[in-house]
Amino acid sequence: FLFGFGMFGSTFLLPIYLQNSLGYTALQAGLVFLPVGLLQMVSAPFAGLFADRSSPKIPALLGIVLMAFTFYQFSSLSFFSERHEIMLPLYLRGIAMGILFPPLMTLSISEIANRKMAQASGLINVIRQLGGSFGVAVFGTILTRRTIYHTAMYGGQINPYSDAFKQTVMRLQARAVHTAGSTGAEAASQARAQIGSFVANQAFIRAVDDVFLIAGVVILIGFGIMIAVSHSG
C-alpha cells in the first residue's frame, strides 16, 4: 500500500510541472515518460533472475534506494531546470521500477501457499492501486496547501516600495507599452500581474519539490516496514 502510495501517487507531479511551469504540451509531457517504460521493461527480467538465484531483498533494496534518490533529485526542480536534469532522474526511475517490482512481488507472496497464489497476486495489485489512488488524493491536497504556503511566503518578501521592485515594474511597463500598445495605467496593471504570476509559479514549483521529498520518505518508510515484518516472520 505504501509503495503504491508513494510511487504511483506522485506520478501526476512531473507532468503538471512540465505543462504548467515549463510550457510543455500534453503530448510532449507524455513523450518524456516513454524511456521510463522501456528501461523498466529491460531491467525487470534481470531483477527477477537475480531474485530467483539469490535473496530478493538485495534488488528490492537497490530499487528502493534508486527510487528514493530520484525523488530527492526531483525535489530540487526549478523554473530553470534543463532537460537533462529532468531526464536523468527519469532514466534512473525506470531502472529502479524494473528492479524493484519483481523482487517486491516475490517478497510479498513468499509465505503464501501455492493454491492461494492467484488470489494473493490479485489482492496485492488491488492494494497497490488503492495506495496509488490514496496517494494522488493526499499528495494533491499537500500540493495545494504547500502552494498556498509558499505563495504567502514569497508574497510577504516582496517590498513594493523597494528600488528593485520599482525598477522591475518600470521595465515591465515599458515592455507592455512597446509590445502591446498598452496605456500607462494598463501597462502598470499588466506589470504587476506578471510579477504575481511569476511568484505563483515559483510557489507552485516549490510545492512540487516538497511533495516529491515527502513521497521519497514514504517509500523508505514502506521498505523499512516490509523488512521489519519479514524479519519478524
Accessible surface in RSA format (square Angstrom, percent):
REM  Atomic radii and reference values for relative SASA: ProtOr
REM  Chains: A
REM  Algorithm: Lee & Richards
REM  Probe-radius: 1.40
REM  Slices: 20
REM RES _ NUM      All-atoms   Total-Side   Main-Chain    Non-polar    All polar
REM                ABS   REL    ABS   REL    ABS   REL    ABS   REL    ABS   REL
RES PHE A   1    99.30  49.7  70.95  43.9  28.34  73.8  70.95  43.0  28.34  81.1
RES LEU A   2    57.50  32.0  55.32  39.6   2.19   5.5  55.32  38.8   2.19   5.9
RES PHE A   3    19.04   9.5  19.04  11.8   0.00   0.0  19.04  11.5   0.00   0.0
RES GLY A   4     0.23   0.3   0.00   N/A   0.23   0.3   0.00   0.0   0.23   0.5
RES PHE A   5    27.52  13.8  27.52  17.0   0.00   0.0  27.52  16.7   0.00   0.0
RES GLY A   6     0.00   0.0   0.00   N/A   0.00   0.0   0.00   0.0   0.00   0.0
RES MET A   7     0.94   0.5   0.77   0.5   0.17   0.4   0.86   0.7   0.08   0.1
RES PHE A   8    56.02  28.0  53.10  32.9   2.92   7.6  53.10  32.2   2.92   8.3
RES GLY A   9     0.00   0.0   0.00   N/A   0.00   0.0   0.00   0.0   0.00   0.0
RES SER A  10     0.32   0.3   0.00   0.0   0.32   0.7   0.00   0.0   0.32   0.5
RES THR A  11    51.34  36.5  47.98  48.6   3.36   8.0  31.20  41.9  20.14  30.4
RES PHE A  12    48.89  24.5  43.27  26.8   5.62  14.6  48.89  29.6   0.00   0.0
RES LEU A  13     0.00   0.0   0.00   0.0   0.00   0.0   0.00   0.0   0.00   0.0
RES LEU A  14     0.62   0.3   0.62   0.4   0.00   0.0   0.62   0.4   0.00   0.0
RES PRO A  15    31.90  23.3  31.90  29.1   0.00   0.0  31.90  26.3   0.00   0.0
RES ILE A  16    48.71  27.7  48.12  35.9   0.59   1.4  48.71  35.1   0.00   0.0
RES TYR A  17     0.00   0.0   0.00   0.0   0.00   0.0   0.00   0.0   0.00   0.0
RES LEU A  18     0.36   0.2   0.36   0.3   0.00   0.0   0.36   0.3   0.00   0.0
RES GLN A  19    68.47  38.3  54.97  40.2  13.51  32.2   9.01  19.2  59.47  45.1
RES ASN A  20   100.56  69.3  68.91  66.6  31.65  76.2  19.61  47.2  80.95  78.2
RES SER A  21     8.69   7.3   0.00   0.0   8.69  20.0   0.10   0.2   8.59  12.0
RES LEU A  22    46.86  26.1  17.26  12.3  29.60  74.4  23.18  16.3  23.69  63.7
RES GLY A  23    59.69  73.6   0.00   N/A  59.69  73.6  32.53  89.3  27.16  60.8
RES TYR A  24    49.28  23.0  40.83  23.2   8.45  22.0  26.59  20.0  22.69  28.0
RES THR A  25    77.22  54.9  70.09  71.1   7.13  17.0  73.57  98.8   3.65   5.5
RES ALA A  26    73.72  67.8  58.58  90.4  15.14  34.4  59.17  83.3  14.55  38.5
RES LEU A  27   129.28  72.0 120.80  86.4   8.48  21.3 126.75  89.0   2.53   6.8
RES GLN A  28    91.35  51.1  88.37  64.6   2.97   7.1  25.67  54.6  65.67  49.8
RES ALA A  29     2.58   2.4   2.15   3.3   0.43   1.0   2.44   3.4   0.14   0.4
RES GLY A  30    45.05  55.6   0.00   N/A  45.05  55.6  34.90  95.8  10.15  22.7
RES LEU A  31   100.71  56.1  92.04  65.8   8.66  21.8  92.66  65.1   8.05  21.7
RES VAL A  32     3.79   2.5   3.06   2.8   0.73   1.8   3.44   3.0   0.35   1.0
RES PHE A  33    51.27  25.7  45.13  28.0   6.14  16.0  45.38  27.5   5.89  16.9
RES LEU A  34   106.44  59.3  99.37  71.1   7.07  17.8 105.58  74.2   0.86   2.3
RES PRO A  35    32.45  23.6  31.82  29.0   0.63   2.3  32.45  26.8   0.00   0.0
RES VAL A  36    13.95   9.2  13.95  12.6   0.00   0.0  13.95  12.1   0.00   0.0
RES GLY A  37    41.41  51.1   0.00   N/A  41.41  51.1  34.36  94.3   7.05  15.8
RES LEU A  38    92.65  51.6  92.08  65.9   0.57   1.4  92.24  64.8   0.41   1.1
RES LEU A  39    51.75  28.8  51.23  36.6   0.52   1.3  51.23  36.0   0.52   1.4
RES GLN A  40    50.78  28.4  50.78  37.1   0.00   0.0   9.08  19.3  41.70  31.6
RES MET A  41   125.06  64.8 112.10  74.2  12.95  30.8  78.88  67.1  46.18  61.2
RES VAL A  42    87.65  57.7  81.33  73.6   6.32  15.2  86.58  75.2   1.07   2.9
RES SER A  43    13.23  11.2  10.85  14.5   2.37   5.5  13.22  28.2   0.01   0.0
RES ALA A  44    27.53  25.3  25.96  40.1   1.57   3.6  26.21  36.9   1.32   3.5
RES PRO A  45    85.88  62.6  68.77  62.7  17.11  62.2  80.65  66.6   5.23  32.5
RES PHE A  46   139.92  70.0 134.28  83.2   5.64  14.7 135.58  82.2   4.33  12.4
RES ALA A  47     4.24   3.9   0.01   0.0   4.23   9.6   4.03   5.7   0.21   0.5
RES GLY A  48    18.80  23.2   0.00   N/A  18.80  23.2  18.58  51.0   0.22   0.5
RES LEU A  49    91.36  50.9  87.54  62.6   3.82   9.6  89.39  62.8   1.97   5.3
RES PHE A  50    90.33  45.2  86.62  53.6   3.71   9.6  90.00  54.6   0.33   0.9
RES ALA A  51     6.67   6.1   1.12   1.7   5.55  12.6   1.14   1.6   5.53  14.6
RES ASP A  52   118.87  83.3  82.90  82.5  35.97  85.0  27.40  64.5  91.47  91.2
RES ARG A  53   195.43  82.1 155.45  79.2  39.98  95.2  58.96  80.6 136.47  82.7
RES SER A  54    50.42  42.6  30.13  40.2  20.29  46.7  24.79  52.8  25.63  35.9
RES SER A  55    46.68  39.4  38.58  51.5   8.10  18.7  35.01  74.6  11.67  16.3
RES PRO A  56    24.55  17.9  24.55  22.4   0.00   0.0  24.55  20.3   0.00   0.0
RES LYS A  57    59.93  29.2  59.18  36.3   0.75   1.8  40.39  36.4  19.54  20.8
RES ILE A  58    94.48  53.8  91.38  68.1   3.11   7.5  93.20  67.1   1.29   3.5
RES PRO A  59     8.61   6.3   6.67   6.1   1.94   7.1   8.61   7.1   0.00   0.0
RES ALA A  60     0.00   0.0   0.00   0.0   0.00   0.0   0.00   0.0   0.00   0.0
RES LEU A  61    88.32  49.2  88.32  63.2   0.00   0.0  88.32  62.0   0.00   0.0
RES LEU A  62    96.25  53.6  93.31  66.8   2.94   7.4  96.01  67.4   0.24   0.7
RES GLY A  63     0.00   0.0   0.00   N/A   0.00   0.0   0.00   0.0   0.00   0.0
RES ILE A  64     0.61   0.3   0.61   0.5   0.00   0.0   0.61   0.4   0.00   0.0
RES VAL A  65    78.25  51.5  76.22  69.0   2.03   4.9  77.13  67.0   1.12   3.0
RES LEU A  66    37.00  20.6  37.00  26.5   0.00   0.0  37.00  26.0   0.00   0.0
RES MET A  67     0.09   0.0   0.09   0.1   0.00   0.0   0.09   0.1   0.00   0.0
RES ALA A  68    13.79  12.7   9.67  14.9   4.12   9.4   9.99  14.1   3.80  10.1
RES PHE A  69    92.88  46.5  87.97  54.5   4.91  12.8  92.44  56.0   0.44   1.3
RES THR A  70     0.00   0.0   0.00   0.0   0.00   0.0   0.00   0.0   0.00   0.0
RES PHE A  71     0.24   0.1   0.24   0.1   0.00   0.0   0.24   0.1   0.00   0.0
RES TYR A  72   139.69  65.2 137.79  78.4   1.90   4.9  90.19  67.8  49.49  61.0
RES GLN A  73    54.14  30.3  44.95  32.9   9.18  21.9  16.82  35.8  37.32  28.3
RES PHE A  74     0.19   0.1   0.19   0.1   0.00   0.0   0.19   0.1   0.00   0.0
RES SER A  75    22.56  19.1   9.48  12.7  13.08  30.1   2.75   5.8  19.82  27.8
RES SER A  76    86.13  72.8  61.04  81.5  25.08  57.8  47.49 101.1  38.63  54.1
RES LEU A  77     8.16   4.5   3.58   2.6   4.58  11.5   4.21   3.0   3.94  10.6
RES SER A  78    43.57  36.8  42.78  57.1   0.79   1.8  31.84  67.8  11.72  16.4
RES PHE A  79    67.36  33.7  59.52  36.9   7.83  20.4  59.52  36.1   7.83  22.4
RES PHE A  80   152.77  76.4 133.83  82.9  18.95  49.3 140.29  85.1  12.48  35.7
RES SER A  81    17.16  14.5   4.08   5.4  13.08  30.1   1.43   3.0  15.74  22.0
RES GLU A  82   105.04  60.3  99.09  75.0   5.95  14.2  35.71  69.1  69.33  56.6
RES ARG A  83   139.19  58.4 131.01  66.8   8.18  19.5  61.93  84.6  77.26  46.8
RES HIS A  84   100.10  54.7  95.00  66.0   5.10  13.1  66.81  68.9  33.29  38.7
RES GLU A  85    83.81  48.1  72.17  54.6  11.64  27.7  26.88  52.0  56.93  46.5
RES ILE A  86     3.27   1.9   3.27   2.4   0.00   0.0   3.27   2.4   0.00   0.0
RES MET A  87    11.80   6.1  11.80   7.8   0.00   0.0  10.88   9.2   0.92   1.2
RES LEU A  88    99.39  55.4  98.72  70.6   0.67   1.7  98.72  69.3   0.67   1.8
RES PRO A  89     3.82   2.8   3.82   3.5   0.00   0.0   3.82   3.2   0.00   0.0
RES LEU A  90     0.00   0.0   0.00   0.0   0.00   0.0   0.00   0.0   0.00   0.0
RES TYR A  91    82.10  38.3  82.10  46.7   0.00   0.0  50.18  37.7  31.92  39.4
RES LEU A  92    52.09  29.0  52.09  37.3   0.00   0.0  52.09  36.6   0.00   0.0
RES ARG A  93     7.87   3.3   7.87   4.0   0.00   0.0   1.88   2.6   5.99   3.6
RES GLY A  94     0.00   0.0   0.00   N/A   0.00   0.0   0.00   0.0   0.00   0.0
RES ILE A  95    60.80  34.6  60.80  45.3   0.00   0.0  60.80  43.8   0.00   0.0
RES ALA A  96     0.00   0.0   0.00   0.0   0.00   0.0   0.00   0.0   0.00   0.0
RES MET A  97    22.23  11.5  22.20  14.7   0.03   0.1  19.83  16.9   2.39   3.2
RES GLY A  98     0.50   0.6   0.00   N/A   0.50   0.6   0.50   1.4   0.00   0.0
RES ILE A  99    19.62  11.2  19.62  14.6   0.00   0.0  19.62  14.1   0.00   0.0
RES LEU A 100     0.00   0.0   0.00   0.0   0.00   0.0   0.00   0.0   0.00   0.0
RES PHE A 101    28.04  14.0  26.32  16.3   1.72   4.5  26.56  16.1   1.48   4.2
RES PRO A 102    36.92  26.9  25.17  22.9  11.75  42.7  34.82  28.7   2.10  13.1
RES PRO A 103     0.00   0.0   0.00   0.0   0.00   0.0   0.00   0.0   0.00   0.0
RES LEU A 104    14.18   7.9  14.18  10.1   0.00   0.0  14.18  10.0   0.00   0.0
RES MET A 105    47.21  24.4  45.04  29.8   2.17   5.2  46.64  39.7   0.56   0.7
RES THR A 106    51.39  36.5  49.36  50.0   2.03   4.8  34.14  45.9  17.24  26.1
RES LEU A 107    30.57  17.0  14.96  10.7  15.62  39.3  15.09  10.6  15.48  41.7
RES SER A 108    51.17  43.2  21.58  28.8  29.59  68.2  16.99  36.2  34.19  47.9
RES ILE A 109    32.22  18.3  30.26  22.5   1.97   4.7  30.26  21.8   1.97   5.3
RES SER A 110    70.63  59.7  33.37  44.5  37.26  85.8  34.04  72.5  36.59  51.3
RES GLU A 111   161.90  93.0 130.82  99.0  31.09  74.0  60.55 117.1 101.35  82.8
RES ILE A 112    62.10  35.3  50.08  37.3  12.02  29.0  51.99  37.4  10.11  27.4
RES ALA A 113    50.78  46.7  35.10  54.2  15.68  35.7  46.27  65.2   4.51  11.9
RES ASN A 114   131.95  91.0 112.92 109.1  19.04  45.8  32.88  79.1  99.08  95.8
RES ARG A 115   185.79  78.0 155.00  79.0  30.80  73.3  77.36 105.7 108.44  65.7
RES LYS A 116   101.72  49.6 101.54  62.3   0.18   0.4  49.04  44.1  52.67  56.1
RES MET A 117    55.31  28.6  55.31  36.6   0.00   0.0  55.29  47.0   0.02   0.0
RES ALA A 118    82.39  75.8  62.63  96.6  19.77  45.0  71.17 100.2  11.23  29.7
RES GLN A 119   122.38  68.4 108.75  79.5  13.62  32.4  68.84 146.5  53.54  40.6
RES ALA A 120    15.21  14.0   9.11  14.1   6.10  13.9  15.07  21.2   0.14   0.4
RES SER A 121    33.53  28.3  33.53  44.8   0.00   0.0  22.97  48.9  10.56  14.8
RES GLY A 122    33.48  41.3   0.00   N/A  33.48  41.3  32.24  88.5   1.25   2.8
RES LEU A 123   109.27  60.9 104.77  75.0   4.50  11.3 107.41  75.4   1.86   5.0
RES ILE A 124    38.30  21.8  37.03  27.6   1.27   3.1  37.60  27.1   0.70   1.9
RES ASN A 125    59.08  40.7  59.01  57.0   0.07   0.2  20.45  49.2  38.63  37.3
RES VAL A 126    93.20  61.3  90.07  81.5   3.14   7.6  92.45  80.3   0.76   2.1
RES ILE A 127    65.06  37.0  65.06  48.5   0.00   0.0  65.06  46.8   0.00   0.0
RES ARG A 128    47.78  20.1  47.28  24.1   0.50   1.2  10.81  14.8  36.97  22.4
RES GLN A 129   111.72  62.5 108.52  79.3   3.21   7.6  42.23  89.9  69.49  52.7
RES LEU A 130    89.38  49.8  85.29  61.0   4.08  10.3  88.77  62.3   0.61   1.6
RES GLY A 131     0.00   0.0   0.00   N/A   0.00   0.0   0.00   0.0   0.00   0.0
RES GLY A 132     5.69   7.0   0.00   N/A   5.69   7.0   5.68  15.6   0.01   0.0
RES SER A 133    71.56  60.5  57.24  76.4  14.31  33.0  33.32  71.0  38.23  53.6
RES PHE A 134   102.91  51.5 100.60  62.3   2.31   6.0 102.79  62.3   0.12   0.3
RES GLY A 135     0.00   0.0   0.00   N/A   0.00   0.0   0.00   0.0   0.00   0.0
RES VAL A 136    69.04  45.4  67.36  61.0   1.68   4.0  67.36  58.5   1.68   4.6
RES ALA A 137    63.48  58.4  49.09  75.8  14.39  32.7  60.12  84.7   3.37   8.9
RES VAL A 138    58.09  38.2  54.89  49.7   3.20   7.7  58.09  50.5   0.00   0.0
RES PHE A 139     0.66   0.3   0.66   0.4   0.00   0.0   0.66   0.4   0.00   0.0
RES GLY A 140    22.46  27.7   0.00   N/A  22.46  27.7  19.52  53.6   2.94   6.6
RES THR A 141    72.12  51.3  65.40  66.3   6.72  16.0  44.40  59.6  27.72  41.9
RES ILE A 142    41.37  23.5  40.57  30.2   0.80   1.9  41.37  29.8   0.00   0.0
RES LEU A 143    15.13   8.4  15.13  10.8   0.00   0.0  15.13  10.6   0.00   0.0
RES THR A 144    78.69  56.0  74.92  76.0   3.77   9.0  52.47  70.5  26.23  39.6
RES ARG A 145   165.88  69.6 160.27  81.7   5.61  13.4  50.32  68.8 115.56  70.0
RES ARG A 146    78.16  32.8  78.16  39.8   0.00   0.0  17.69  24.2  60.48  36.7
RES THR A 147    31.45  22.4  31.45  31.9   0.00   0.0  30.11  40.4   1.34   2.0
RES ILE A 148   113.33  64.5 110.25  82.1   3.09   7.4 112.49  81.0   0.84   2.3
RES TYR A 149   100.89  47.1  94.92  54.0   5.97  15.5  67.00  50.4  33.88  41.8
RES HIS A 150    10.02   5.5  10.02   7.0   0.00   0.0   5.43   5.6   4.59   5.3
RES THR A 151    52.23  37.1  51.16  51.9   1.07   2.5  47.30  63.5   4.93   7.5
RES ALA A 152    67.52  62.1  47.81  73.8  19.72  44.9  58.72  82.7   8.80  23.3
RES MET A 153    88.67  45.9  83.70  55.4   4.97  11.8  60.18  51.2  28.49  37.7
RES TYR A 154    55.42  25.9  53.73  30.6   1.69   4.4  44.36  33.3  11.06  13.6
RES GLY A 155    36.71  45.3   0.00   N/A  36.71  45.3  23.21  63.7  13.50  30.2
RES GLY A 156    68.49  84.5   0.00   N/A  68.49  84.5  36.73 100.8  31.76  71.1
RES GLN A 157   129.35  72.3  96.71  70.7  32.64  77.7  45.03  95.8  84.33  64.0
RES ILE A 158    60.84  34.6  44.60  33.2  16.24  39.1  49.16  35.4  11.68  31.7
RES ASN A 159    78.25  54.0  71.56  69.2   6.69  16.1  26.88  64.7  51.37  49.7
RES PRO A 160    60.79  44.3  54.07  49.3   6.72  24.4  54.07  44.6   6.72  41.8
RES TYR A 161   173.13  80.8 159.58  90.8  13.55  35.3 111.62  83.9  61.52  75.8
RES SER A 162    35.32  29.8  28.81  38.4   6.51  15.0  29.66  63.2   5.66   7.9
RES ASP A 163   104.82  73.4  99.00  98.5   5.82  13.8  25.47  59.9  79.35  79.1
RES ALA A 164    70.78  65.1  63.07  97.3   7.71  17.5  67.53  95.1   3.25   8.6
RES PHE A 165    26.80  13.4  21.39  13.3   5.41  14.1  26.20  15.9   0.60   1.7
RES LYS A 166   100.40  49.0  97.68  59.9   2.72   6.5  55.15  49.6  45.24  48.2
RES GLN A 167    97.78  54.7  96.23  70.3   1.56   3.7  25.23  53.7  72.55  55.0
RES THR A 168    48.53  34.5  48.52  49.2   0.01   0.0  32.70  43.9  15.83  23.9
RES VAL A 169    11.11   7.3  11.11  10.1   0.00   0.0  11.11   9.7   0.00   0.0
RES MET A 170   127.29  65.9 120.79  79.9   6.50  15.5  97.47  82.9  29.82  39.5
RES ARG A 171   152.14  63.9 142.75  72.8   9.39  22.4  73.74 100.8  78.40  47.5
RES LEU A 172    34.27  19.1  33.46  23.9   0.81   2.0  33.52  23.5   0.75   2.0
RES GLN A 173    46.55  26.0  46.51  34.0   0.04   0.1   8.75  18.6  37.80  28.7
RES ALA A 174    46.86  43.1  40.35  62.3   6.51  14.8  46.50  65.5   0.35   0.9
RES ARG A 175   150.31  63.1 143.85  73.3   6.47  15.4  40.39  55.2 109.92  66.6
RES ALA A 176    11.31  10.4   6.62  10.2   4.69  10.7  11.01  15.5   0.31   0.8
RES VAL A 177    63.06  41.5  57.36  51.9   5.69  13.7  57.36  49.8   5.69  15.4
RES HIS A 178   154.87  84.6 120.60  83.8  34.26  87.6  79.83  82.3  75.04  87.3
RES THR A 179   105.22  74.8  65.45  66.3  39.78  94.8  61.84  83.1  43.38  65.6
RES ALA A 180    70.96  65.2  35.12  54.2  35.83  81.5  44.49  62.7  26.46  70.1
RES GLY A 181    62.30  76.8   0.00   N/A  62.30  76.8  31.09  85.3  31.21  69.9
RES SER A 182    11.45   9.7   2.83   3.8   8.61  19.8   2.50   5.3   8.95  12.5
RES THR A 183    82.43  58.6  74.59  75.6   7.84  18.7  77.13 103.6   5.29   8.0
RES GLY A 184    49.53  61.1   0.00   N/A  49.53  61.1  35.84  98.4  13.69  30.7
RES ALA A 185    83.12  76.4  63.82  98.5  19.29  43.9  72.05 101.5  11.07  29.3
RES GLU A 186    91.42  52.5  86.94  65.8   4.48  10.7  34.47  66.7  56.95  46.5
RES ALA A 187     0.22   0.2   0.22   0.3   0.00   0.0   0.22   0.3   0.00   0.0
RES ALA A 188    29.59  27.2  29.51  45.5   0.08   0.2  29.59  41.7   0.00   0.0
RES SER A 189    71.38  60.3  62.02  82.8   9.36  21.6  31.39  66.8  39.99  56.0
RES GLN A 190    75.24  42.1  72.08  52.7   3.16   7.5  36.13  76.9  39.11  29.7
RES ALA A 191     0.00   0.0   0.00   0.0   0.00   0.0   0.00   0.0   0.00   0.0
RES ARG A 192   129.99  54.6 121.89  62.1   8.10  19.3  46.24  63.2  83.75  50.8
RES ALA A 193    64.88  59.7  47.37  73.1  17.51  39.8  59.43  83.7   5.46  14.5
RES GLN A 194    84.94  47.5  77.54  56.7   7.40  17.6  32.63  69.5  52.31  39.7
RES ILE A 195    26.07  14.8  23.41  17.4   2.66   6.4  26.07  18.8   0.00   0.0
RES GLY A 196    38.90  48.0   0.00   N/A  38.90  48.0  32.86  90.2   6.04  13.5
RES SER A 197    73.36  62.0  62.71  83.7  10.64  24.5  32.06  68.3  41.29  57.8
RES PHE A 198    99.09  49.6  94.85  58.7   4.24  11.0  98.98  60.0   0.11   0.3
RES VAL A 199    19.24  12.7  18.16  16.4   1.09   2.6  19.24  16.7   0.00   0.0
RES ALA A 200    47.56  43.7  45.05  69.5   2.51   5.7  45.40  63.9   2.15   5.7
RES ASN A 201    31.53  21.7  26.19  25.3   5.34  12.9  15.15  36.5  16.37  15.8
RES GLN A 202    36.86  20.6  36.81  26.9   0.05   0.1  11.78  25.1  25.09  19.0
RES ALA A 203     0.00   0.0   0.00   0.0   0.00   0.0   0.00   0.0   0.00   0.0
RES PHE A 204    31.15  15.6  31.15  19.3   0.00   0.0  31.15  18.9   0.00   0.0
RES ILE A 205     2.35   1.3   2.35   1.8   0.00   0.0   2.35   1.7   0.00   0.0
RES ARG A 206   103.16  43.3 103.16  52.6   0.00   0.0  23.30  31.8  79.86  48.4
RES ALA A 207     0.00   0.0   0.00   0.0   0.00   0.0   0.00   0.0   0.00   0.0
RES VAL A 208     0.00   0.0   0.00   0.0   0.00   0.0   0.00   0.0   0.00   0.0
RES ASP A 209     9.77   6.8   9.06   9.0   0.71   1.7   4.81  11.3   4.96   4.9
RES ASP A 210    27.68  19.4  24.76  24.6   2.92   6.9   9.00  21.2  18.68  18.6
RES VAL A 211     0.00   0.0   0.00   0.0   0.00   0.0   0.00   0.0   0.00   0.0
RES PHE A 212     0.14   0.1   0.14   0.1   0.00   0.0   0.14   0.1   0.00   0.0
RES LEU A 213    87.32  48.6  86.66  62.0   0.66   1.7  86.94  61.1   0.38   1.0
RES ILE A 214    63.04  35.9  61.75  46.0   1.29   3.1  63.04  45.4   0.00   0.0
RES ALA A 215     0.00   0.0   0.00   0.0   0.00   0.0   0.00   0.0   0.00   0.0
RES GLY A 216     5.54   6.8   0.00   N/A   5.54   6.8   5.54  15.2   0.00   0.0
RES VAL A 217    76.19  50.1  75.65  68.5   0.54   1.3  75.65  65.7   0.54   1.5
RES VAL A 218    21.64  14.2  21.21  19.2   0.43   1.0  21.64  18.8   0.00   0.0
RES ILE A 219     0.00   0.0   0.00   0.0   0.00   0.0   0.00   0.0   0.00   0.0
RES LEU A 220    87.72  48.9  79.25  56.7   8.47  21.3  79.54  55.9   8.18  22.0
RES ILE A 221    92.19  52.5  84.80  63.2   7.39  17.8  91.38  65.8   0.81   2.2
RES GLY A 222     4.87   6.0   0.00   N/A   4.87   6.0   1.64   4.5   3.23   7.2
RES PHE A 223    19.31   9.7  19.31  12.0   0.00   0.0  19.31  11.7   0.00   0.0
RES GLY A 224    38.96  48.0   0.00   N/A  38.96  48.0  33.52  92.0   5.44  12.2
RES ILE A 225    89.52  50.9  86.85  64.7   2.67   6.4  88.99  64.1   0.53   1.4
RES MET A 226    34.36  17.8  28.14  18.6   6.21  14.8  30.62  26.0   3.74   5.0
RES ILE A 227    39.37  22.4  39.37  29.3   0.00   0.0  39.37  28.4   0.00   0.0
RES ALA A 228    61.02  56.1  48.83  75.4  12.19  27.7  56.18  79.1   4.83  12.8
RES VAL A 229    95.13  62.6  92.79  84.0   2.34   5.6  93.87  81.6   1.26   3.4
RES SER A 230    45.87  38.8  19.64  26.2  26.23  60.4  29.80  63.5  16.07  22.5
RES HIS A 231   132.85  72.6 103.02  71.6  29.83  76.3  69.58  71.7  63.27  73.6
RES SER A 232    98.13  82.9  53.99  72.1  44.14 101.7  53.32 113.6  44.81  62.8
RES GLY A 233    96.74 119.3   0.00   N/A  96.74 119.3  50.04 137.3  46.70 104.6
END  Absolute sums over single chains surface
CHAIN  1 A    12837.6      10830.5       2007.0       8850.3       3987.2
END  Absolute sums over all chains
TOTAL         12837.6      10830.5       2007.0       8850.3       3987.2
